[in-house]
Amino acid sequence: MIPNSQDNPIYLNSDSDEEDEDVVEVEQEHDAMSFKKIAKYIIDPDTVEEFIYEGHFIDALQKARQHKKFLTCFIYSTDNKNSLNYCTEVFTNTIILTTLHESKSFIFWLGNMNNAAHMQSLYNMANRNPAIKTIIPENMNDLPYTATMCYNNQSVTLLDVIKGCQDMEVVYLQLLNCIQMYASMLNETKRAPPSDVMSDDKEHTTIRRQQDALFEASLLEDQKRQAAKAEEEEQRRQEAILDQLKQQQQQEKAIEMEKSAESIRETFNNRVIDKEHAVQVRFRLPSGKTTQSSFHIHDEVKWLFHYIFAFEKLPLNSFMFVSNFPRKEIHFAQHHTRLSDAFPSAKQLSLFVER
């Protein structure tokens, strides 16, 4: 019987405060790096990097293929305590970890469902390979999933899948079966008749080239997707910055306009115009509202525009004045024209404000 982690615990040196901190860190991280830290206390620390892979699924699969090893994936979630406890139990079980490591048949990859970056290439591969799709759980409560596969004959072959938490003896026996399968594959290669070696080598070379071409195409497609995603995110970031700058400029412009309008209102409120030279102007706004004020006969028409801008908050250059009898249009470009020249002898005016 294979002991569980509770029966076969891994203790770090309690005399060292630094190592105690490592234990806390491992318990908090729950990622490939933290499981590596556990494994280093059981097997040769120098070989852990080759035994447990962290990163993207497609890179782990490529590494397993290059070294002619099985890839065993542990699919878990940091939001699922059962799957976390299961992975910890596997990687603290001395018998399982030592046996699998010494067999030199496996590379382990830990896929955290909460790590979108590392899982993306697994999702991409699942879209092209129905077998891979079966190791992606539809329900997070079904975790953990343990799947062993190999890259063979231009495709990924799924050898074994363990769904949910299992007793360590079951896990050990199923992985041991993969070790025996790996040994059989090696023996069959060694027993190949000499007369067939040349033809087999050519066939294997052709298959390997085809595998490489397909894999490189798949890898290139994943890289293009990742590059496009990064470019899209960068574009959204730049657009957000531009929107923020635009809003800031609009706010600053609004503040400046309000300061200018306040100054104009103060000027109007302090003006004193004698009746002899006063012209009473009544304005009808686009909203239907009416307002009026007195102007000096020799004022430039810009004073009329400034009045509407300051008291009715209509931007300059956004409207014109129109008189009915006779019909006449006054645009802001004519702001230097005097009232006496635009409306000779007028003492009262009625002007429409049109946009």
Solvent accessible surface area in square Angstrom, and as a share of the most:
residue,aa,sasa,rsa
1,M,184,0.82
2,I,17,0.08
3,P,35,0.22
4,N,38,0.20
5,S,21,0.13
6,Q,143,0.63
7,D,105,0.54
8,N,37,0.19
9,P,55,0.35
10,I,50,0.25
11,Y,179,0.68
12,L,35,0.17
13,N,83,0.42
14,S,89,0.57
15,D,129,0.67
16,S,33,0.21
17,D,112,0.58
18,E,127,0.57
19,E,49,0.22
20,D,57,0.29
21,E,115,0.51
22,D,43,0.22
23,V,50,0.29
24,V,78,0.45
25,E,67,0.30
26,V,18,0.10
27,E,107,0.48
28,Q,137,0.61
29,E,60,0.27
30,H,44,0.20
31,D,54,0.28
32,A,11,0.08
33,M,83,0.37
34,S,0,0.00
35,F,2,0.01
36,K,5,0.02
37,K,46,0.19
38,I,18,0.09
39,A,0,0.00
40,K,82,0.35
41,Y,95,0.36
42,I,32,0.16
43,I,14,0.07
44,D,70,0.36
45,P,71,0.45
46,D,126,0.66
47,T,47,0.27
48,V,0,0.00
49,E,92,0.41
50,E,90,0.40
51,F,9,0.04
52,I,0,0.00
53,Y,47,0.18
54,E,64,0.29
55,G,14,0.13
56,H,51,0.23
57,F,0,0.00
58,I,4,0.02
59,D,45,0.23
60,A,0,0.00
61,L,1,0.00
62,Q,39,0.17
63,K,33,0.14
64,A,3,0.02
65,R,24,0.09
66,Q,109,0.49
67,H,93,0.42
68,K,138,0.58
69,K,50,0.21
70,F,3,0.01
71,L,0,0.00
72,T,0,0.00
73,C,0,0.00
74,F,0,0.00
75,I,0,0.00
76,Y,2,0.01
77,S,0,0.00
78,T,50,0.29
79,D,110,0.57
80,N,19,0.10
81,K,160,0.68
82,N,97,0.50
83,S,0,0.00
84,L,15,0.07
85,N,95,0.49
86,Y,4,0.02
87,C,0,0.00
88,T,42,0.25
89,E,32,0.14
90,V,1,0.01
91,F,1,0.00
92,T,17,0.10
93,N,0,0.00
94,T,49,0.29
95,I,70,0.36
96,I,0,0.00
97,L,1,0.00
98,T,41,0.24
99,T,38,0.22
100,L,1,0.01
101,H,33,0.15
102,E,119,0.53
103,S,31,0.20
104,K,141,0.60
105,S,1,0.01
106,F,3,0.01
107,I,2,0.01
108,F,2,0.01
109,W,0,0.00
110,L,8,0.04
111,G,0,0.00
112,N,22,0.11
113,M,32,0.14
114,N,72,0.37
115,N,53,0.27
116,A,68,0.53
117,A,60,0.47
118,H,53,0.24
119,M,1,0.00
120,Q,64,0.28
121,S,0,0.00
122,L,0,0.00
123,Y,71,0.27
124,N,6,0.03
125,M,15,0.07
126,A,5,0.04
127,N,121,0.62
128,R,100,0.36
129,N,20,0.10
130,P,109,0.68
131,A,33,0.25
132,I,0,0.00
133,K,130,0.55
134,T,74,0.43
135,I,0,0.00
136,I,33,0.17
137,P,10,0.07
138,E,178,0.80
139,N,72,0.37
140,M,77,0.34
141,N,123,0.63
142,D,64,0.33
143,L,6,0.03
144,P,0,0.00
145,Y,14,0.05
146,T,3,0.01
147,A,0,0.00
148,T,2,0.01
149,M,0,0.00
150,C,14,0.08
151,Y,34,0.13
152,N,62,0.32
153,N,94,0.48
154,Q,71,0.31
155,S,53,0.34
156,V,9,0.05
157,T,55,0.32
158,L,44,0.22
159,L,48,0.24
160,D,33,0.17
161,V,43,0.25
162,I,7,0.03
163,K,112,0.47
164,G,18,0.18
165,C,70,0.42
166,Q,69,0.31
167,D,61,0.32
168,M,1,0.00
169,E,59,0.26
170,V,60,0.35
171,V,0,0.00
172,Y,35,0.13
173,L,99,0.49
174,Q,56,0.25
175,L,1,0.00
176,L,48,0.24
177,N,81,0.42
178,C,1,0.01
179,I,27,0.14
180,Q,107,0.48
181,M,68,0.30
182,Y,33,0.12
183,A,44,0.34
184,S,54,0.35
185,M,84,0.38
186,L,81,0.40
187,N,67,0.34
188,E,108,0.49
189,T,97,0.56
190,K,162,0.69
191,R,168,0.61
192,A,35,0.27
193,P,71,0.44
194,P,119,0.75
195,S,97,0.63
196,D,58,0.30
197,V,61,0.35
198,M,135,0.60
199,S,65,0.42
200,D,42,0.22
201,D,72,0.38
202,K,136,0.57
203,E,98,0.44
204,H,107,0.48
205,T,60,0.35
206,T,69,0.40
207,I,39,0.20
208,R,97,0.35
209,R,171,0.62
210,Q,79,0.35
211,Q,11,0.05
212,D,47,0.25
213,A,63,0.49
214,L,91,0.45
215,F,2,0.01
216,E,87,0.39
217,A,59,0.46
218,S,12,0.08
219,L,28,0.14
220,L,94,0.47
221,E,63,0.28
222,D,2,0.01
223,Q,94,0.42
224,K,127,0.54
225,R,100,0.37
226,Q,67,0.30
227,A,61,0.48
228,A,58,0.45
229,K,108,0.46
230,A,57,0.44
231,E,123,0.55
232,E,93,0.42
233,E,81,0.36
234,E,74,0.33
235,Q,104,0.46
236,R,125,0.46
237,R,124,0.45
238,Q,78,0.35
239,E,84,0.38
240,A,58,0.45
241,I,67,0.34
242,L,113,0.56
243,D,79,0.41
244,Q,123,0.55
245,L,85,0.42
246,K,119,0.50
247,Q,105,0.47
248,Q,91,0.40
249,Q,118,0.53
250,Q,100,0.44
251,Q,115,0.51
252,E,88,0.40
253,K,132,0.56
254,A,59,0.46
255,I,97,0.49
256,E,105,0.47
257,M,66,0.29
258,E,78,0.35
259,K,126,0.53
260,S,53,0.34
261,A,4,0.03
262,E,91,0.41
263,S,63,0.40
264,I,28,0.14
265,R,43,0.16
266,E,100,0.45
267,T,59,0.35
268,F,22,0.09
269,N,112,0.58
270,N,107,0.55
271,R,66,0.24
272,V,145,0.83
273,I,38,0.19
274,D,73,0.38
275,K,190,0.80
276,E,130,0.58
277,H,63,0.28
278,A,21,0.16
279,V,1,0.01
280,Q,63,0.28
281,V,0,0.00
282,R,102,0.37
283,F,1,0.00
284,R,93,0.34
285,L,14,0.07
286,P,77,0.49
287,S,100,0.65
288,G,39,0.38
289,K,108,0.46
290,T,54,0.31
291,T,25,0.15
292,Q,103,0.46
293,S,22,0.14
294,S,42,0.27
295,F,0,0.00
296,H,45,0.20
297,I,27,0.14
298,H,95,0.42
299,D,14,0.07
300,E,39,0.18
301,V,0,0.00
302,K,60,0.25
303,W,62,0.22
304,L,2,0.01
305,F,0,0.00
306,H,45,0.20
307,Y,16,0.06
308,I,0,0.00
309,F,15,0.06
310,A,0,0.00
311,F,71,0.30
312,E,35,0.16
313,K,141,0.60
314,L,25,0.13
315,P,56,0.35
316,L,56,0.28
317,N,117,0.60
318,S,34,0.22
319,F,12,0.05
320,M,36,0.16
321,F,1,0.00
322,V,1,0.01
323,S,9,0.06
324,N,70,0.36
325,F,194,0.81
326,P,111,0.70
327,R,147,0.54
328,K,74,0.31
329,E,71,0.32
330,I,4,0.02
331,H,80,0.36
332,F,42,0.17
333,A,94,0.73
334,Q,71,0.32
335,H,43,0.19
336,H,121,0.54
337,T,46,0.27
338,R,110,0.40
339,L,1,0.01
340,S,28,0.18
341,D,97,0.50
342,A,6,0.05
343,F,21,0.09
344,P,93,0.59
345,S,112,0.72
346,A,20,0.15
347,K,111,0.47
348,Q,145,0.64
349,L,24,0.12
350,S,65,0.42
351,L,2,0.01
352,F,67,0.28
353,V,3,0.02
354,E,64,0.29
355,R,169,0.62
